[in-house]
């Protein structure tokens, strides 16, 4: 079995990994790190929770150690772009943890906070800059940051960044980088149109794919409740009551929907907080800290905010509303069943969301077990008419895998121990367990 010491990583990195108790790389790490250390461009695809951050952070730190030079004033040697503030903060903490014995400088530049501290950090020059595209472009255009000495650029969650409309600022940022740079794209999913755009930005990339596109985590037990839209809140309260629902994460499609669900849970005596793009950085950090400490029992999030949520021990994911982009379903349920643990994903599907359910089943190539909680179980599951085009990703006639009714029953969690009770060596995830600051 390959271990980190077999990959040729510098001694300070191995010491930091030993501090965290990590010995065995995950598949994406074992396959990507050697190519990255050779200087190749990489298109890395692995589902959420498989250790993509360490897959690019470790070889970048190795490069910085073996090629010691000071970043110029206002300059950066490595640029990592992420779609959300929380994910950027988590990546920054990962670099700091893995590079704690390497003497590298790390800075995080995101929106929602003041410019002053960021300007001061950039003025000195940094080895690793982790940033969201919008705020980074502000600093570049204001002359606070220069990218012409950047040696490595990373797009994490590349599909989400490009699919959300970040392509214009990303192209502006890339145009200011050296053509001799090494470029890395890492993502949990890579739809065809996004892969084509990524291919334009990479030079002869090595493709590292450790799981089929849009597959769901093996240890996640999945279940769908067919329910009228006005019955979703009551059903959510009911399903949150059992004691084994220890750390639940609830997804909605809209920001206002997240606020309403959190308010409803609070009104029923369930401590809840919402996190979405309209919240300030301070509000988002307080919500995440409360969720991690247990003061907040339920975190309600939208998809864009959830890309930065990497909280240990999420027992259940509830899709209060099904996503209208099927790949988002994979990202959502990937928040649970991490580090070898089991998890549960429960989705609510009303009549208008039936096309979304069919798209999810088609994309994930599986039929999800269904419990019918509608007022009239004899009513058809499919919507009586198509949703407006702006709310629907695919034509309704392309779906398949119509859900079949199944009897109720709690999904059974499988244990994380290997046969004989022997525990596997720990593998680094997207961040060291005690250093995660995500949401």
C-alpha positions, 0 to 999 in steps of 0.5 A, a space after each residue: 500500500 502506497 504511503 505518503 513517504 513513498 511519494 517523494 514529499 519533502 521532510 517538513 511535509 511528512 512531519 506535518 502529516 505525521 502530526 495529523 496522524 496521516 499515513 496513507 493517501 486517498 486515491 485522488 492524492 496517490 494518483 495526482 501528487 506524482 504528476 503535479 510534482 513533475 510540473 504537469 497540468 491536472 484535471 482532477 475529478 473526485 467526489 466531495 470528501 475524498 481529499 482534493 485539497 491535500 492532493 494539490 496543497 502537498 505538491 505545491 508546498 513541496 515545490 515552494 520548499 525545494 525552490 526557495 525564493 521570496 515573493 515580490 512585494 504585492 506578488 504571489 507565487 501560488 494562487 488558489 481560487 475558490 467559489 465561496 468565502 468558507 471554502 477559501 478559509 478552509 483551503 487556507 487553513 489546510 495550507 497552513 497546517 500542511 506547511 506548518 514546518 515549511 516556513 511558507 506564508 499564506 493569505 486569504 482574500 475574500 469578500 464580506 470583510 474589510 480591505 485593510 488587512 488584506 492589503 497589508 498581507 498582500 503588500 509583503 508578498 505571499 507564497 500562497 494566496 487563496 481567494 474568491 475571484 471577485 475580491 481578488 480582481 478588485 485587488 488586482 485592478 486596484 494595484 494591491 496585487 500583482 500576478 505576473 510572478 505566479 507559478 501555480 494557479 488552482 481552481 478548486 470546485 472548478 465546475 461550480 466556479 465556471 457554472 456560476 458565472 465566474 468565467 469572466 473574472 476568471 479569464 481576466 485573472 488568468 490573462 494576468 498570469 505567466 504563460 509558463 504557469 502550472 494550472 490545476 483544476 479540481 472538482 467533484 463533477 465535470 459536466 461536458 460543457 464545463 470540461 470543454 471550457 476547462 480544457 481551453 485553460 489547461 495545457 496537455 493536462 493529465 486527467 485524474 478521475 477516481 470516481 465516475 462522474 455524478 456518482 454518489 457516496 457509497 456509504 450514504 443511505 438515500 431516501 425520498 419522501 413524496 410530499 405536498 409542498 405545504 407539508 414539507 416543514 411539518 415533515 422536516 420537524 418530525 424527521 429531526 426529532 429522533 435522537 440519532 439525527 445528531 448533526 443535520 444539514 438542510 438544503 434549500 434552493 433559495 436564500 429566502 427559503 433557507 431563512 424561512 425554514 430556519 425560522 420555522 424550526 426555531 419556532 418549534 424549539 429546534 435551534 437552527 441557523 441559515 447560511 447563504 450569500 446574503 449573510 455577512 461574513 460574520 453571520 456566516 462564521 457565527 452560524 458555522 461555529 454554532 453548528 460545529 459546537 452544537 449550540 446550533 443543532 440544524 444548519 440550513 444552507 443554499 448550494 452556493 454557501 454549502 461548497 464551503 461547509 466541511 463540518 465533521 460528523 454530519 449525520 443527515 442531509 435533508 434536501 428540503 427542496 430538490 436541486 434543479 441541477 442534478 449534479 448539485 444533488 451529488 455535492 449536497 449528499 457528499 456533506 455526510 458519510 465522510 472519513 469512512 463513516 456512514 450517513 443518511 440523505 433524505 429528500 422531499 419531492 413535491 409534484 412540481 419537483 418530479 422532473 428534478 427527481 427523474 433528472 437526479 436518478 438519470 444522472 446518478 444512474 440509480 433509482 431512489 427508494 420512495 415513501 409516499 406522504 402525499 395527501 392523496 397517494 393515488 395522485 400522479 408523481 409527475 408535475 401536471 405541466 412543465 416548469 418554466 424554462 428558467 427554472 428547469 435545467 433539462 426538457 421534461 421528456 428526457 427523464 427516466 427512472 420514475 420513482 416506485 413506491 417503497 415501504 417506510 423504514 430507516 436506512 441502516 448505517 453501515 459501520 466504518 470498521 474493517 472486518 476483524 475490527 481493524 481500523 484503516 490508517 487515517 487519510 487526509 480529507 479536504 482539511 485536517 479534522 481539527 483545522 476545518 473552518 468550513 461551511 
